[in-house]
Amino acid sequence: MKRIVIFASGSGTNAENIIKYFQTSKHAVVTHVLSNNEHAKVFERCERLDIDASLFDKESFTKDDTVLNFLQVEADIIVLAGFLRKIPSKIVEAFPNKIINIHPALLPKYGGKGMYGMNVHEAVKKNNDSETGITIHYVNENYDEGAIIFQAKTELNSKDTPESIAKKVHILEYEHFPKVIESVILKNG
C-alpha cells in the first residue's frame, strides 16, 4: 500500500476528492496533508475526514530539512492539490517522478509563476481560447515544466466567463486527478 502525502494551500476541494477516492483503494492511501497556510480550509476537510494535517513554515520547507525528513519517512508519492509554493530542489531530487501536480490549463499555455486559479481562467478568457483543460504533470525545479502525464480538454464559447471556465476545469480535475494518480502508482509499482 503506497502512502500519499498531499500538499495544499487553499480550500482543499481537490485534496478531499483524492482522499475520498483512495479510502477504498487497494493500492494507496492518503496518510497526511501538509499546508503552508494556517487559514487553509483544507484543515477543516481533513478533520472531518479523519486525515492527519500539519502546518509548516517557510523555514522548515526551504532552509532546514524538517519537511524533507518528514516526507522521507511518511511518503511514497507526493501530490500537489492547489499548492502555491515552488517545491525546493532537495525535495524534487529526493522524490524523482514521485511528485505530481495539477494545473488548470493545457500546458505549456498559461504556466509559470503566478499562473494559478482565477489568474489562469482570466488569461484564457482574455485570449478568447476555444478550449482549455487540465494538465497533470510531474514536478521538477521549475513551475509547470515537469513532464506531462495527462491532459483533458473542455470546449469554451464566447459566453464563458472566468467563473464558468473555472467550473468546467473543476469538473475535469475531480474526474481525472485521482484516477491519474492511481495509474502512476500502478505503473511505478
C-alpha positions in Angstrom: 0.0 0.0 0.0 1.6 3.3 -1.2 1.4 6.3 1.1 0.3 9.6 -0.4 1.1 12.9 1.2 -0.9 15.9 -0.2 0.3 19.5 -0.2 -2.5 22.1 -0.3 -2.7 25.8 0.2 -6.4 26.6 0.0 -9.9 25.3 0.2 -8.9 21.7 -0.4 -11.6 20.5 -2.7 -9.2 18.5 -4.8 -7.5 17.2 -1.7 -10.8 16.0 -0.3 -11.7 14.4 -3.7 -8.4 12.5 -3.7 -8.7 11.4 0.0 -12.2 10.0 -0.6 -11.1 8.2 -3.8 -8.3 6.4 -2.1 -10.3 5.5 1.0 -11.4 2.4 -0.9 -8.2 1.7 -2.9 -6.2 -1.4 -2.5 -3.1 0.4 -3.9 -2.7 3.6 -2.0 -4.0 5.7 0.9 -3.6 9.4 1.8 -1.8 9.5 5.1 -1.2 13.2 5.6 -1.9 16.7 4.3 0.7 19.4 4.6 -0.1 23.1 4.2 1.8 26.4 4.3 -1.4 28.4 5.0 -2.7 28.4 8.6 -6.1 29.7 7.3 -6.5 27.0 4.6 -9.9 25.4 4.6 -8.2 22.1 3.8 -7.6 21.7 7.6 -11.4 21.6 8.2 -11.8 19.0 5.5 -9.0 16.8 6.9 -10.6 17.0 10.4 -13.9 15.9 9.0 -12.3 13.1 7.0 -10.1 12.0 9.9 -6.8 12.7 8.0 -3.7 14.0 9.7 -2.8 17.5 8.6 0.1 19.7 9.5 1.1 23.3 9.0 4.7 24.1 8.1 6.6 27.3 7.8 8.9 28.6 5.0 12.0 27.8 7.1 11.1 24.1 7.6 10.3 23.8 3.9 13.2 25.6 2.2 16.0 26.1 4.7 16.2 23.2 7.1 15.2 19.6 6.3 12.1 19.3 8.6 9.6 18.8 5.7 12.0 16.7 3.7 12.8 14.4 6.6 9.0 14.0 7.3 8.4 13.1 3.7 11.2 10.6 3.5 9.6 8.7 6.4 5.9 9.2 5.5 5.5 9.5 1.7 5.9 7.2 -1.2 4.3 9.7 -3.5 3.6 13.5 -3.1 0.5 15.2 -4.7 0.2 18.9 -5.1 -3.5 19.8 -4.9 -3.8 23.6 -5.1 -0.4 24.1 -3.5 1.1 27.5 -4.5 4.7 27.3 -3.4 7.6 26.1 -5.6 8.9 22.7 -4.4 12.6 23.0 -3.2 15.1 21.2 -5.4 16.2 19.0 -2.5 12.6 17.6 -2.3 12.4 17.2 -6.1 15.7 15.3 -6.0 14.6 13.0 -3.2 11.4 12.1 -5.0 12.2 11.8 -8.7 9.0 11.3 -10.7 7.1 10.9 -7.4 5.7 14.4 -7.1 2.5 15.1 -9.2 0.9 18.4 -9.7 -2.3 19.5 -11.5 -2.5 22.7 -13.5 -5.8 24.3 -14.5 -4.9 24.8 -18.2 -3.3 23.0 -21.1 0.4 23.4 -20.5 2.6 24.8 -21.8 0.0 27.6 -22.1 -0.6 29.7 -19.0 2.0 28.1 -16.9 4.7 29.6 -14.7 4.9 31.8 -11.5 1.7 33.4 -10.6 -0.4 31.3 -13.0 -2.9 29.6 -10.8 -6.6 29.6 -10.1 -8.6 32.5 -11.5 -5.4 34.1 -12.9 -5.3 31.2 -15.4 -9.0 31.3 -16.2 -8.9 35.1 -16.7 -6.0 34.7 -19.1 -7.8 32.0 -21.1 -10.9 34.3 -21.4 -8.8 37.3 -22.3 -7.2 35.3 -25.2 -10.6 34.0 -26.4 -9.4 30.4 -26.4 -11.8 27.9 -27.8 -10.7 25.2 -25.3 -8.9 24.8 -22.1 -8.5 21.9 -19.6 -6.2 20.4 -17.1 -2.6 19.2 -17.2 -1.4 16.6 -14.7 2.4 16.6 -14.7 5.5 15.6 -12.7 7.1 18.3 -10.7 10.7 19.5 -11.4 12.6 22.5 -10.2 10.6 25.0 -12.4 7.0 26.0 -12.2 4.8 23.9 -14.5 7.7 22.5 -16.6 7.8 18.8 -15.5 6.9 16.0 -17.9 3.2 15.9 -18.8 1.4 12.7 -17.6 -2.1 13.5 -18.8 -4.3 16.3 -20.3 -8.0 16.6 -20.6 -9.9 19.3 -22.6 -13.1 21.1 -22.4 -14.6 23.4 -25.1 -15.3 27.0 -24.5 -17.6 29.5 -26.1 -17.8 33.3 -26.2 -20.4 33.3 -23.4 -18.0 31.7 -20.9 -16.7 33.8 -18.1 -13.6 33.1 -16.0 -16.0 31.7 -13.4 -17.7 29.4 -15.8 -14.3 28.3 -17.2 -13.3 27.5 -13.6 -16.4 25.3 -13.1 -15.6 23.4 -16.3 -12.0 22.9 -15.3 -13.0 21.7 -11.8 -15.2 19.0 -13.3 -12.2 17.7 -15.2 -10.0 17.9 -12.1 -12.4 15.9 -9.9 -13.0 13.3 -12.7 -9.4 12.7 -13.7 -6.9 13.7 -10.9 -7.4 10.7 -8.5 -7.5 8.2 -11.4 -4.3 9.5 -12.9 -2.6 9.4 -9.5 -3.6 5.8 -9.2 -2.4 4.9 -12.7 1.0 6.5 -11.9 1.2 4.4 -8.7 0.3 1.2 -10.5 2.8 1.9 -13.3 5.7 2.7 -11.0 4.9 -0.1 -8.5 
